[in-house]
Amino acid sequence: FEDWSAGMPLNWGKGYCVYGAQDLAISQSTDSLDGNYSAIVNSTASYCGIYSDSIDVSPGNTVTLTFLGKSGTSGNTYYAGIASDDYNHQSFIEGWESEWAKKTVTFVVPQAVSKVHVAMGIGYNDAHNPVTTSFDNVRVIKS
């Protein structure tokens, strides 16, 4: 998340919130373990965040996502994963650590899927209080 334009990391878009208010905010932070910047996701809602531009894939490819994640709000979870652009096929992981934690998600591309993307953000927020989640060092490898 080193390069930003118009308030967003380059090659990333702002998603929507599945449950709750559409008050998603993205910001750049110097709290980073790799490079100079990380991305912070803020909201009072649940399951909302950012998504990468589409990545071209072929059936049978293995796509591996590695990243650093942390919850800035006690008791809050975050999610990250890889999904087909229509979300019919996906692999996600949740975390809740208050310090940076390295996570890995693997996705084997099924038949009829030619594009995937990375999605990451705030997990379940039952109290609908303001919560913060941070991400850093996002890497995607196709094999």
GIVEN-V55722 format. One record per residue. N is the residue number from 1. PHI is phi in degrees with one decimal (none if undefined). BURIAL is # if it has 24 or more other C-alpha atoms within 12 Angstrom, else .. Layout:
N:PHI:BURIAL + N:PHI:BURIAL
This chain:
1:none:# + 2:-81.0:# + 3:-107.4:. + 4:-129.3:. + 5:-150.5:. + 6:53.9:. + 7:79.1:. + 8:-135.1:# + 9:-63.4:# + 10:-58.7:. + 11:69.1:. + 12:-130.6:# + 13:-122.1:# + 14:-90.5:# + 15:-86.3:# + 16:-122.1:# + 17:-95.6:# + 18:-71.1:. + 19:-127.7:. + 20:104.5:. + 21:-65.4:. + 22:-89.4:. + 23:-113.4:# + 24:-64.3:# + 25:-129.8:# + 26:-117.5:# + 27:-144.7:# + 28:-93.3:# + 29:-132.1:# + 30:-89.6:. + 31:-78.6:# + 32:-137.6:# + 33:-96.1:# + 34:-132.9:. + 35:83.7:. + 36:-99.0:. + 37:-135.4:. + 38:-127.2:# + 39:-109.3:# + 40:-113.3:# + 41:-111.5:# + 42:-124.4:# + 43:-172.3:# + 44:-101.8:# + 45:-98.7:# + 46:-115.7:# + 47:51.9:# + 48:-141.8:# + 49:-178.9:# + 50:-119.0:# + 51:-140.1:# + 52:-80.7:# + 53:-60.1:. + 54:-63.9:. + 55:-117.2:# + 56:-70.9:. + 57:-140.0:# + 58:-126.7:. + 59:-54.2:. + 60:94.8:. + 61:-60.1:. + 62:-106.3:. + 63:-112.1:# + 64:-115.7:# + 65:-108.0:# + 66:-122.2:# + 67:-162.6:# + 68:-106.9:# + 69:-137.7:# + 70:-158.9:# + 71:-94.5:# + 72:-88.3:# + 73:-125.5:# + 74:-54.2:. + 75:85.6:. + 76:-87.9:# + 77:-106.3:# + 78:-126.0:# + 79:-132.5:# + 80:-158.5:# + 81:-179.0:# + 82:-120.8:# + 83:-140.0:# + 84:-65.4:# + 85:-60.7:# + 86:-93.5:. + 87:62.0:. + 88:-74.2:. + 89:-133.2:. + 90:-161.8:# + 91:-143.5:# + 92:-128.2:# + 93:-136.1:# + 94:-115.0:# + 95:-144.6:# + 96:-147.5:# + 97:-62.8:# + 98:-91.7:. + 99:-117.0:. + 100:-53.5:# + 101:-132.1:. + 102:-82.4:# + 103:-128.9:# + 104:-135.9:# + 105:-129.3:# + 106:-118.9:# + 107:-137.0:# + 108:-96.2:# + 109:-71.3:# + 110:-81.3:. + 111:-58.0:. + 112:70.3:. + 113:-108.5:# + 114:-120.9:. + 115:-142.3:# + 116:-132.3:# + 117:-147.8:# + 118:-95.7:# + 119:-127.9:# + 120:-153.8:# + 121:174.4:# + 122:-77.1:# + 123:-85.2:# + 124:-72.2:# + 125:-131.5:# + 126:-69.7:. + 127:-86.2:. + 128:53.8:# + 129:-91.0:. + 130:-60.2:# + 131:-130.3:# + 132:-131.1:# + 133:-134.4:# + 134:-122.1:# + 135:-134.7:# + 136:-151.8:# + 137:52.7:# + 138:-79.9:# + 139:-133.4:# + 140:-124.5:# + 141:-123.5:. + 142:-102.0:# + 143:-144.5:.
